[in-house]
Amino acid sequence: NSKTDARLRVDIRDRLIDNATPERKEEIEQGVKELNDFVVEFIKDKPGAEVPSSYEGLKNIKVPKTILDKVFGKNTKLP
């Protein structure tokens, strides 16, 4: 539900930046902004049936590695 989704977003963002340096916090915040922009672009102009409505569907979205590296660090690996 939407309350759980909002709480998870806040928890994940807080945990990523809890012990980060100011530079890392800035990089994470920039990555989160780019990720949000990516998602908006991804779903824009798509019919409702094509927009993922569950976590199961969201896992199939291919987020650019450059964004993942900003949010999670440069240790992310793609299949």
PDB file of N, CA, C and O in Angstrom:
ATOM      1  N   ASN A   1       0.831  -1.193   0.000  1.00  0.00           N
ATOM      2  CA  ASN A   1       0.000   0.000   0.000  1.00  0.00           C
ATOM      3  C   ASN A   1       0.869   1.247   0.000  1.00  0.00           C
ATOM      4  O   ASN A   1       2.082   1.160   0.187  1.00  0.00           O
ATOM      5  N   SER A   2       0.264   2.393  -0.207  1.00  0.00           N
ATOM      6  CA  SER A   2       1.047   3.612  -0.393  1.00  0.00           C
ATOM      7  C   SER A   2       1.781   4.048   0.875  1.00  0.00           C
ATOM      8  O   SER A   2       2.873   4.609   0.781  1.00  0.00           O
ATOM      9  N   LYS A   3       1.211   3.804   2.061  1.00  0.00           N
ATOM     10  CA  LYS A   3       1.913   4.170   3.296  1.00  0.00           C
ATOM     11  C   LYS A   3       3.180   3.347   3.460  1.00  0.00           C
ATOM     12  O   LYS A   3       4.224   3.873   3.846  1.00  0.00           O
ATOM     13  N   THR A   4       3.087   2.067   3.169  1.00  0.00           N
ATOM     14  CA  THR A   4       4.260   1.202   3.258  1.00  0.00           C
ATOM     15  C   THR A   4       5.295   1.621   2.228  1.00  0.00           C
ATOM     16  O   THR A   4       6.482   1.684   2.546  1.00  0.00           O
ATOM     17  N   ASP A   5       4.875   1.909   1.005  1.00  0.00           N
ATOM     18  CA  ASP A   5       5.798   2.338  -0.043  1.00  0.00           C
ATOM     19  C   ASP A   5       6.531   3.606   0.369  1.00  0.00           C
ATOM     20  O   ASP A   5       7.748   3.698   0.206  1.00  0.00           O
ATOM     21  N   ALA A   6       5.809   4.580   0.897  1.00  0.00           N
ATOM     22  CA  ALA A   6       6.428   5.846   1.303  1.00  0.00           C
ATOM     23  C   ALA A   6       7.417   5.610   2.440  1.00  0.00           C
ATOM     24  O   ALA A   6       8.502   6.191   2.445  1.00  0.00           O
ATOM     25  N   ARG A   7       7.049   4.758   3.410  1.00  0.00           N
ATOM     26  CA  ARG A   7       7.939   4.482   4.532  1.00  0.00           C
ATOM     27  C   ARG A   7       9.208   3.784   4.048  1.00  0.00           C
ATOM     28  O   ARG A   7      10.298   4.102   4.524  1.00  0.00           O
ATOM     29  N   LEU A   8       9.091   2.846   3.119  1.00  0.00           N
ATOM     30  CA  LEU A   8      10.264   2.161   2.593  1.00  0.00           C
ATOM     31  C   LEU A   8      11.195   3.123   1.872  1.00  0.00           C
ATOM     32  O   LEU A   8      12.413   3.038   2.029  1.00  0.00           O
ATOM     33  N   ARG A   9      10.641   4.030   1.089  1.00  0.00           N
ATOM     34  CA  ARG A   9      11.481   5.015   0.390  1.00  0.00           C
ATOM     35  C   ARG A   9      12.262   5.854   1.381  1.00  0.00           C
ATOM     36  O   ARG A   9      13.460   6.069   1.198  1.00  0.00           O
ATOM     37  N   VAL A  10      11.610   6.331   2.424  1.00  0.00           N
ATOM     38  CA  VAL A  10      12.288   7.156   3.427  1.00  0.00           C
ATOM     39  C   VAL A  10      13.343   6.340   4.153  1.00  0.00           C
ATOM     40  O   VAL A  10      14.467   6.809   4.332  1.00  0.00           O
ATOM     41  N   ASP A  11      13.004   5.123   4.575  1.00  0.00           N
ATOM     42  CA  ASP A  11      13.955   4.287   5.297  1.00  0.00           C
ATOM     43  C   ASP A  11      15.202   4.009   4.469  1.00  0.00           C
ATOM     44  O   ASP A  11      16.318   4.119   4.976  1.00  0.00           O
ATOM     45  N   ILE A  12      15.027   3.651   3.207  1.00  0.00           N
ATOM     46  CA  ILE A  12      16.166   3.332   2.348  1.00  0.00           C
ATOM     47  C   ILE A  12      17.043   4.558   2.161  1.00  0.00           C
ATOM     48  O   ILE A  12      18.266   4.461   2.273  1.00  0.00           O
ATOM     49  N   ARG A  13      16.450   5.703   1.881  1.00  0.00           N
ATOM     50  CA  ARG A  13      17.226   6.920   1.667  1.00  0.00           C
ATOM     51  C   ARG A  13      17.988   7.296   2.936  1.00  0.00           C
ATOM     52  O   ARG A  13      19.164   7.654   2.871  1.00  0.00           O
ATOM     53  N   ASP A  14      17.323   7.216   4.091  1.00  0.00           N
ATOM     54  CA  ASP A  14      17.986   7.547   5.354  1.00  0.00           C
ATOM     55  C   ASP A  14      19.148   6.609   5.631  1.00  0.00           C
ATOM     56  O   ASP A  14      20.217   7.045   6.058  1.00  0.00           O
ATOM     57  N   ARG A  15      18.943   5.336   5.391  1.00  0.00           N
ATOM     58  CA  ARG A  15      20.008   4.370   5.675  1.00  0.00           C
ATOM     59  C   ARG A  15      21.205   4.568   4.745  1.00  0.00           C
ATOM     60  O   ARG A  15      22.347   4.367   5.157  1.00  0.00           O
ATOM     61  N   LEU A  16      20.956   4.956   3.515  1.00  0.00           N
ATOM     62  CA  LEU A  16      22.057   5.175   2.578  1.00  0.00           C
ATOM     63  C   LEU A  16      22.927   6.351   3.001  1.00  0.00           C
ATOM     64  O   LEU A  16      24.138   6.332   2.784  1.00  0.00           O
ATOM     65  N   ILE A  17      22.325   7.373   3.602  1.00  0.00           N
ATOM     66  CA  ILE A  17      23.099   8.581   3.909  1.00  0.00           C
ATOM     67  C   ILE A  17      23.445   8.728   5.385  1.00  0.00           C
ATOM     68  O   ILE A  17      24.107   9.697   5.758  1.00  0.00           O
ATOM     69  N   ASP A  18      23.015   7.789   6.245  1.00  0.00           N
ATOM     70  CA  ASP A  18      23.273   7.895   7.681  1.00  0.00           C
ATOM     71  C   ASP A  18      24.733   8.192   8.004  1.00  0.00           C
ATOM     72  O   ASP A  18      25.019   9.149   8.724  1.00  0.00           O
ATOM     73  N   ASN A  19      25.647   7.404   7.497  1.00  0.00           N
ATOM     74  CA  ASN A  19      27.068   7.550   7.836  1.00  0.00           C
ATOM     75  C   ASN A  19      27.902   8.058   6.665  1.00  0.00           C
ATOM     76  O   ASN A  19      29.122   7.894   6.651  1.00  0.00           O
ATOM     77  N   ALA A  20      27.256   8.665   5.698  1.00  0.00           N
ATOM     78  CA  ALA A  20      27.963   9.118   4.497  1.00  0.00           C
ATOM     79  C   ALA A  20      28.641  10.463   4.730  1.00  0.00           C
ATOM     80  O   ALA A  20      28.197  11.267   5.550  1.00  0.00           O
ATOM     81  N   THR A  21      29.715  10.689   4.000  1.00  0.00           N
ATOM     82  CA  THR A  21      30.374  11.993   4.022  1.00  0.00           C
ATOM     83  C   THR A  21      29.476  13.001   3.307  1.00  0.00           C
ATOM     84  O   THR A  21      28.577  12.597   2.569  1.00  0.00           O
ATOM     85  N   PRO A  22      29.696  14.290   3.504  1.00  0.00           N
ATOM     86  CA  PRO A  22      28.872  15.285   2.801  1.00  0.00           C
ATOM     87  C   PRO A  22      28.901  15.109   1.281  1.00  0.00           C
ATOM     88  O   PRO A  22      27.881  15.286   0.615  1.00  0.00           O
ATOM     89  N   GLU A  23      30.073  14.760   0.732  1.00  0.00           N
ATOM     90  CA  GLU A  23      30.174  14.562  -0.721  1.00  0.00           C
ATOM     91  C   GLU A  23      29.334  13.367  -1.154  1.00  0.00           C
ATOM     92  O   GLU A  23      28.645  13.417  -2.172  1.00  0.00           O
ATOM     93  N   ARG A  24      29.398  12.281  -0.362  1.00  0.00           N
ATOM     94  CA  ARG A  24      28.625  11.078  -0.691  1.00  0.00           C
ATOM     95  C   ARG A  24      27.131  11.340  -0.569  1.00  0.00           C
ATOM     96  O   ARG A  24      26.347  10.855  -1.384  1.00  0.00           O
ATOM     97  N   LYS A  25      26.732  12.105   0.446  1.00  0.00           N
ATOM     98  CA  LYS A  25      25.318  12.452   0.606  1.00  0.00           C
ATOM     99  C   LYS A  25      24.819  13.205  -0.624  1.00  0.00           C
ATOM    100  O   LYS A  25      23.725  12.947  -1.125  1.00  0.00           O
ATOM    101  N   GLU A  26      25.639  14.138  -1.098  1.00  0.00           N
ATOM    102  CA  GLU A  26      25.265  14.910  -2.286  1.00  0.00           C
ATOM    103  C   GLU A  26      25.139  14.003  -3.508  1.00  0.00           C
ATOM    104  O   GLU A  26      24.216  14.156  -4.309  1.00  0.00           O
ATOM    105  N   GLU A  27      26.070  13.057  -3.649  1.00  0.00           N
ATOM    106  CA  GLU A  27      26.024  12.126  -4.774  1.00  0.00           C
ATOM    107  C   GLU A  27      24.770  11.247  -4.701  1.00  0.00           C
ATOM    108  O   GLU A  27      24.116  11.011  -5.716  1.00  0.00           O
ATOM    109  N   ILE A  28      24.437  10.764  -3.494  1.00  0.00           N
ATOM    110  CA  ILE A  28      23.242   9.933  -3.317  1.00  0.00           C
ATOM    111  C   ILE A  28      21.989  10.730  -3.660  1.00  0.00           C
ATOM    112  O   ILE A  28      21.112  10.246  -4.374  1.00  0.00           O
ATOM    113  N   GLU A  29      21.914  11.958  -3.144  1.00  0.00           N
ATOM    114  CA  GLU A  29      20.737  12.793  -3.421  1.00  0.00           C
ATOM    115  C   GLU A  29      20.592  13.066  -4.912  1.00  0.00           C
ATOM    116  O   GLU A  29      19.475  13.071  -5.431  1.00  0.00           O
ATOM    117  N   GLN A  30      21.703  13.294  -5.608  1.00  0.00           N
ATOM    118  CA  GLN A  30      21.662  13.509  -7.051  1.00  0.00           C
ATOM    119  C   GLN A  30      21.200  12.229  -7.760  1.00  0.00           C
ATOM    120  O   GLN A  30      20.400  12.286  -8.694  1.00  0.00           O
ATOM    121  N   GLY A  31      21.706  11.081  -7.312  1.00  0.00           N
ATOM    122  CA  GLY A  31      21.298   9.812  -7.906  1.00  0.00           C
ATOM    123  C   GLY A  31      19.817   9.537  -7.701  1.00  0.00           C
ATOM    124  O   GLY A  31      19.143   9.056  -8.612  1.00  0.00           O
ATOM    125  N   VAL A  32      19.300   9.840  -6.502  1.00  0.00           N
ATOM    126  CA  VAL A  32      17.879   9.639  -6.220  1.00  0.00           C
ATOM    127  C   VAL A  32      17.043  10.547  -7.121  1.00  0.00           C
ATOM    128  O   VAL A  32      16.013  10.122  -7.643  1.00  0.00           O
ATOM    129  N   LYS A  33      17.482  11.800  -7.307  1.00  0.00           N
ATOM    130  CA  LYS A  33      16.771  12.720  -8.189  1.00  0.00           C
ATOM    131  C   LYS A  33      16.761  12.171  -9.616  1.00  0.00           C
ATOM    132  O   LYS A  33      15.720  12.165 -10.272  1.00  0.00           O
ATOM    133  N   GLU A  34      17.909  11.714 -10.093  1.00  0.00           N
ATOM    134  CA  GLU A  34      17.987  11.151 -11.445  1.00  0.00           C
ATOM    135  C   GLU A  34      17.127   9.891 -11.575  1.00  0.00           C
ATOM    136  O   GLU A  34      16.508   9.664 -12.614  1.00  0.00           O
ATOM    137  N   LEU A  35      17.091   9.078 -10.522  1.00  0.00           N
ATOM    138  CA  LEU A  35      16.259   7.881 -10.544  1.00  0.00           C
ATOM    139  C   LEU A  35      14.781   8.257 -10.633  1.00  0.00           C
ATOM    140  O   LEU A  35      14.030   7.654 -11.399  1.00  0.00           O
ATOM    141  N   ASN A  36      14.365   9.256  -9.850  1.00  0.00           N
ATOM    142  CA  ASN A  36      12.979   9.724  -9.918  1.00  0.00           C
ATOM    143  C   ASN A  36      12.647  10.225 -11.323  1.00  0.00           C
ATOM    144  O   ASN A  36      11.591   9.906 -11.870  1.00  0.00           O
ATOM    145  N   ASP A  37      13.564  11.017 -11.906  1.00  0.00           N
ATOM    146  CA  ASP A  37      13.346  11.526 -13.265  1.00  0.00           C
ATOM    147  C   ASP A  37      13.258  10.379 -14.270  1.00  0.00           C
ATOM    148  O   ASP A  37      12.441  10.415 -15.190  1.00  0.00           O
ATOM    149  N   PHE A  38      14.107   9.358 -14.089  1.00  0.00           N
ATOM    150  CA  PHE A  38      14.105   8.196 -14.978  1.00  0.00           C
ATOM    151  C   PHE A  38      12.759   7.480 -14.926  1.00  0.00           C
ATOM    152  O   PHE A  38      12.207   7.109 -15.962  1.00  0.00           O
ATOM    153  N   VAL A  39      12.231   7.287 -13.708  1.00  0.00           N
ATOM    154  CA  VAL A  39      10.955   6.588 -13.549  1.00  0.00           C
ATOM    155  C   VAL A  39       9.829   7.389 -14.198  1.00  0.00           C
ATOM    156  O   VAL A  39       8.971   6.817 -14.871  1.00  0.00           O
ATOM    157  N   VAL A  40       9.825   8.715 -14.000  1.00  0.00           N
ATOM    158  CA  VAL A  40       8.801   9.559 -14.614  1.00  0.00           C
ATOM    159  C   VAL A  40       8.860   9.421 -16.133  1.00  0.00           C
ATOM    160  O   VAL A  40       7.824   9.263 -16.779  1.00  0.00           O
ATOM    161  N   GLU A  41      10.052   9.479 -16.703  1.00  0.00           N
ATOM    162  CA  GLU A  41      10.211   9.327 -18.151  1.00  0.00           C
ATOM    163  C   GLU A  41       9.772   7.936 -18.608  1.00  0.00           C
ATOM    164  O   GLU A  41       9.154   7.783 -19.662  1.00  0.00           O
ATOM    165  N   PHE A  42      10.101   6.927 -17.799  1.00  0.00           N
ATOM    166  CA  PHE A  42       9.789   5.545 -18.157  1.00  0.00           C
ATOM    167  C   PHE A  42       8.287   5.325 -18.301  1.00  0.00           C
ATOM    168  O   PHE A  42       7.846   4.615 -19.204  1.00  0.00           O
ATOM    169  N   ILE A  43       7.493   5.936 -17.407  1.00  0.00           N
ATOM    170  CA  ILE A  43       6.052   5.677 -17.436  1.00  0.00           C
ATOM    171  C   ILE A  43       5.264   6.713 -18.237  1.00  0.00           C
ATOM    172  O   ILE A  43       4.090   6.506 -18.544  1.00  0.00           O
ATOM    173  N   LYS A  44       5.917   7.830 -18.576  1.00  0.00           N
ATOM    174  CA  LYS A  44       5.219   8.887 -19.311  1.00  0.00           C
ATOM    175  C   LYS A  44       4.757   8.373 -20.671  1.00  0.00           C
ATOM    176  O   LYS A  44       5.492   7.682 -21.377  1.00  0.00           O
ATOM    177  N   ASP A  45       3.533   8.724 -21.015  1.00  0.00           N
ATOM    178  CA  ASP A  45       2.951   8.394 -22.314  1.00  0.00           C
ATOM    179  C   ASP A  45       2.740   6.895 -22.553  1.00  0.00           C
ATOM    180  O   ASP A  45       2.493   6.483 -23.686  1.00  0.00           O
ATOM    181  N   LYS A  46       2.833   6.078 -21.500  1.00  0.00           N
ATOM    182  CA  LYS A  46       2.555   4.648 -21.668  1.00  0.00           C
ATOM    183  C   LYS A  46       1.119   4.385 -21.252  1.00  0.00           C
ATOM    184  O   LYS A  46       0.618   5.006 -20.315  1.00  0.00           O
ATOM    185  N   PRO A  47       0.458   3.475 -21.938  1.00  0.00           N
ATOM    186  CA  PRO A  47      -0.882   3.082 -21.479  1.00  0.00           C
ATOM    187  C   PRO A  47      -0.785   2.447 -20.087  1.00  0.00           C
ATOM    188  O   PRO A  47       0.229   1.838 -19.746  1.00  0.00           O
ATOM    189  N   GLY A  48      -1.826   2.591 -19.306  1.00  0.00           N
ATOM    190  CA  GLY A  48      -1.828   2.064 -17.946  1.00  0.00           C
ATOM    191  C   GLY A  48      -1.439   0.604 -17.850  1.00  0.00           C
ATOM    192  O   GLY A  48      -0.789   0.195 -16.888  1.00  0.00           O
ATOM    193  N   ALA A  49      -1.830  -0.191 -18.841  1.00  0.00           N
ATOM    194  CA  ALA A  49      -1.540  -1.626 -18.811  1.00  0.00           C
ATOM    195  C   ALA A  49      -0.044  -1.914 -18.912  1.00  0.00           C
ATOM    196  O   ALA A  49       0.405  -2.982 -18.496  1.00  0.00           O
ATOM    197  N   GLU A  50       0.732  -0.981 -19.455  1.00  0.00           N
ATOM    198  CA  GLU A  50       2.171  -1.204 -19.618  1.00  0.00           C
ATOM    199  C   GLU A  50       2.991  -0.711 -18.429  1.00  0.00           C
ATOM    200  O   GLU A  50       4.189  -0.985 -18.351  1.00  0.00           O
ATOM    201  N   VAL A  51       2.365   0.009 -17.508  1.00  0.00           N
ATOM    202  CA  VAL A  51       3.083   0.548 -16.351  1.00  0.00           C
ATOM    203  C   VAL A  51       3.068  -0.498 -15.239  1.00  0.00           C
ATOM    204  O   VAL A  51       1.998  -0.966 -14.848  1.00  0.00           O
ATOM    205  N   PRO A  52       4.246  -0.873 -14.723  1.00  0.00           N
ATOM    206  CA  PRO A  52       4.277  -1.876 -13.653  1.00  0.00           C
ATOM    207  C   PRO A  52       3.485  -1.402 -12.434  1.00  0.00           C
ATOM    208  O   PRO A  52       3.606  -0.253 -12.007  1.00  0.00           O
ATOM    209  N   SER A  53       2.685  -2.294 -11.890  1.00  0.00           N
ATOM    210  CA  SER A  53       1.860  -1.916 -10.751  1.00  0.00           C
ATOM    211  C   SER A  53       2.248  -2.667  -9.484  1.00  0.00           C
ATOM    212  O   SER A  53       1.566  -2.557  -8.465  1.00  0.00           O
ATOM    213  N   SER A  54       3.336  -3.428  -9.540  1.00  0.00           N
ATOM    214  CA  SER A  54       3.764  -4.178  -8.371  1.00  0.00           C
ATOM    215  C   SER A  54       5.285  -4.229  -8.336  1.00  0.00           C
ATOM    216  O   SER A  54       5.953  -3.906  -9.318  1.00  0.00           O
ATOM    217  N   TYR A  55       5.820  -4.640  -7.192  1.00  0.00           N
ATOM    218  CA  TYR A  55       7.268  -4.803  -7.087  1.00  0.00           C
ATOM    219  C   TYR A  55       7.759  -5.857  -8.072  1.00  0.00           C
ATOM    220  O   TYR A  55       8.869  -5.756  -8.596  1.00  0.00           O
ATOM    221  N   GLU A  56       6.931  -6.867  -8.322  1.00  0.00           N
ATOM    222  CA  GLU A  56       7.296  -7.912  -9.280  1.00  0.00           C
ATOM    223  C   GLU A  56       7.552  -7.310 -10.655  1.00  0.00           C
ATOM    224  O   GLU A  56       8.522  -7.671 -11.323  1.00  0.00           O
ATOM    225  N   GLY A  57       6.687  -6.393 -11.079  1.00  0.00           N
ATOM    226  CA  GLY A  57       6.869  -5.750 -12.375  1.00  0.00           C
ATOM    227  C   GLY A  57       8.005  -4.747 -12.377  1.00  0.00           C
ATOM    228  O   GLY A  57       8.688  -4.584 -13.389  1.00  0.00           O
ATOM    229  N   LEU A  58       8.217  -4.068 -11.246  1.00  0.00           N
ATOM    230  CA  LEU A  58       9.260  -3.048 -11.176  1.00  0.00           C
ATOM    231  C   LEU A  58      10.656  -3.638 -11.305  1.00  0.00           C
ATOM    232  O   LEU A  58      11.568  -2.968 -11.789  1.00  0.00           O
ATOM    233  N   LYS A  59      10.833  -4.891 -10.875  1.00  0.00           N
ATOM    234  CA  LYS A  59      12.180  -5.463 -10.928  1.00  0.00           C
ATOM    235  C   LYS A  59      12.660  -5.666 -12.360  1.00  0.00           C
ATOM    236  O   LYS A  59      13.852  -5.877 -12.584  1.00  0.00           O
ATOM    237  N   ASN A  60      11.753  -5.606 -13.332  1.00  0.00           N
ATOM    238  CA  ASN A  60      12.145  -5.786 -14.729  1.00  0.00           C
ATOM    239  C   ASN A  60      12.546  -4.488 -15.421  1.00  0.00           C
ATOM    240  O   ASN A  60      12.934  -4.511 -16.589  1.00  0.00           O
ATOM    241  N   ILE A  61      12.459  -3.354 -14.721  1.00  0.00           N
ATOM    242  CA  ILE A  61      12.872  -2.082 -15.308  1.00  0.00           C
ATOM    243  C   ILE A  61      14.395  -2.006 -15.263  1.00  0.00           C
ATOM    244  O   ILE A  61      14.998  -2.188 -14.205  1.00  0.00           O
ATOM    245  N   LYS A  62      14.998  -1.747 -16.379  1.00  0.00           N
ATOM    246  CA  LYS A  62      16.453  -1.654 -16.456  1.00  0.00           C
ATOM    247  C   LYS A  62      16.891  -0.212 -16.194  1.00  0.00           C
ATOM    248  O   LYS A  62      16.838   0.637 -17.083  1.00  0.00           O
ATOM    249  N   VAL A  63      17.319   0.046 -14.972  1.00  0.00           N
ATOM    250  CA  VAL A  63      17.787   1.377 -14.592  1.00  0.00           C
ATOM    251  C   VAL A  63      19.236   1.516 -15.047  1.00  0.00           C
ATOM    252  O   VAL A  63      20.027   0.593 -14.853  1.00  0.00           O
ATOM    253  N   PRO A  64      19.601   2.646 -15.646  1.00  0.00           N
ATOM    254  CA  PRO A  64      20.989   2.820 -16.101  1.00  0.00           C
ATOM    255  C   PRO A  64      21.989   2.649 -14.949  1.00  0.00           C
ATOM    256  O   PRO A  64      21.753   3.119 -13.836  1.00  0.00           O
ATOM    257  N   LYS A  65      23.088   1.980 -15.229  1.00  0.00           N
ATOM    258  CA  LYS A  65      24.103   1.720 -14.207  1.00  0.00           C
ATOM    259  C   LYS A  65      24.673   3.012 -13.633  1.00  0.00           C
ATOM    260  O   LYS A  65      25.062   3.044 -12.465  1.00  0.00           O
ATOM    261  N   THR A  66      24.727   4.059 -14.418  1.00  0.00           N
ATOM    262  CA  THR A  66      25.261   5.325 -13.904  1.00  0.00           C
ATOM    263  C   THR A  66      24.424   5.838 -12.736  1.00  0.00           C
ATOM    264  O   THR A  66      24.965   6.391 -11.778  1.00  0.00           O
ATOM    265  N   ILE A  67      23.111   5.657 -12.812  1.00  0.00           N
ATOM    266  CA  ILE A  67      22.237   6.083 -11.713  1.00  0.00           C
ATOM    267  C   ILE A  67      22.424   5.158 -10.514  1.00  0.00           C
ATOM    268  O   ILE A  67      22.538   5.627  -9.382  1.00  0.00           O
ATOM    269  N   LEU A  68      22.455   3.847 -10.755  1.00  0.00           N
ATOM    270  CA  LEU A  68      22.647   2.898  -9.653  1.00  0.00           C
ATOM    271  C   LEU A  68      23.952   3.154  -8.915  1.00  0.00           C
ATOM    272  O   LEU A  68      23.999   3.078  -7.688  1.00  0.00           O
ATOM    273  N   ASP A  69      25.006   3.455  -9.654  1.00  0.00           N
ATOM    274  CA  ASP A  69      26.299   3.729  -9.030  1.00  0.00           C
ATOM    275  C   ASP A  69      26.239   4.957  -8.124  1.00  0.00           C
ATOM    276  O   ASP A  69      26.863   4.975  -7.063  1.00  0.00           O
ATOM    277  N   LYS A  70      25.495   5.981  -8.536  1.00  0.00           N
ATOM    278  CA  LYS A  70      25.388   7.175  -7.701  1.00  0.00           C
ATOM    279  C   LYS A  70      24.655   6.870  -6.405  1.00  0.00           C
ATOM    280  O   LYS A  70      25.055   7.337  -5.339  1.00  0.00           O
ATOM    281  N   VAL A  71      23.588   6.092  -6.489  1.00  0.00           N
ATOM    282  CA  VAL A  71      22.785   5.817  -5.301  1.00  0.00           C
ATOM    283  C   VAL A  71      23.457   4.788  -4.396  1.00  0.00           C
ATOM    284  O   VAL A  71      23.537   4.993  -3.185  1.00  0.00           O
ATOM    285  N   PHE A  72      23.939   3.688  -4.966  1.00  0.00           N
ATOM    286  CA  PHE A  72      24.421   2.570  -4.162  1.00  0.00           C
ATOM    287  C   PHE A  72      25.937   2.436  -4.119  1.00  0.00           C
ATOM    288  O   PHE A  72      26.455   1.567  -3.418  1.00  0.00           O
ATOM    289  N   GLY A  73      26.653   3.271  -4.849  1.00  0.00           N
ATOM    290  CA  GLY A  73      28.101   3.148  -4.907  1.00  0.00           C
ATOM    291  C   GLY A  73      28.509   2.406  -6.161  1.00  0.00           C
ATOM    292  O   GLY A  73      27.662   1.835  -6.848  1.00  0.00           O
ATOM    293  N   LYS A  74      29.780   2.406  -6.462  1.00  0.00           N
ATOM    294  CA  LYS A  74      30.243   1.827  -7.717  1.00  0.00           C
ATOM    295  C   LYS A  74      30.457   0.310  -7.625  1.00  0.00           C
ATOM    296  O   LYS A  74      31.219  -0.268  -8.400  1.00  0.00           O
ATOM    297  N   ASN A  75      29.779  -0.316  -6.674  1.00  0.00           N
ATOM    298  CA  ASN A  75      29.929  -1.760  -6.520  1.00  0.00           C
ATOM    299  C   ASN A  75      28.742  -2.538  -7.082  1.00  0.00           C
ATOM    300  O   ASN A  75      28.635  -3.747  -6.874  1.00  0.00           O
ATOM    301  N   THR A  76      27.847  -1.845  -7.794  1.00  0.00           N
ATOM    302  CA  THR A  76      26.688  -2.539  -8.339  1.00  0.00           C
ATOM    303  C   THR A  76      27.086  -3.322  -9.593  1.00  0.00           C
ATOM    304  O   THR A  76      27.883  -2.861 -10.409  1.00  0.00           O
ATOM    305  N   LYS A  77      26.513  -4.503  -9.718  1.00  0.00           N
ATOM    306  CA  LYS A  77      26.778  -5.345 -10.883  1.00  0.00           C
ATOM    307  C   LYS A  77      25.464  -5.622 -11.585  1.00  0.00           C
ATOM    308  O   LYS A  77      24.445  -5.860 -10.936  1.00  0.00           O
ATOM    309  N   LEU A  78      25.482  -5.592 -12.883  1.00  0.00           N
ATOM    310  CA  LEU A  78      24.289  -5.885 -13.670  1.00  0.00           C
ATOM    311  C   LEU A  78      24.454  -7.248 -14.310  1.00  0.00           C
ATOM    312  O   LEU A  78      25.562  -7.637 -14.682  1.00  0.00           O
ATOM    313  N   PRO A  79      23.335  -7.987 -14.443  1.00  0.00           N
ATOM    314  CA  PRO A  79      23.422  -9.314 -15.067  1.00  0.00           C
ATOM    315  C   PRO A  79      23.793  -9.226 -16.527  1.00  0.00           C
ATOM    316  O   PRO A  79      23.907 -10.252 -17.197  1.00  0.00           O
TER     317      PRO A  79
END
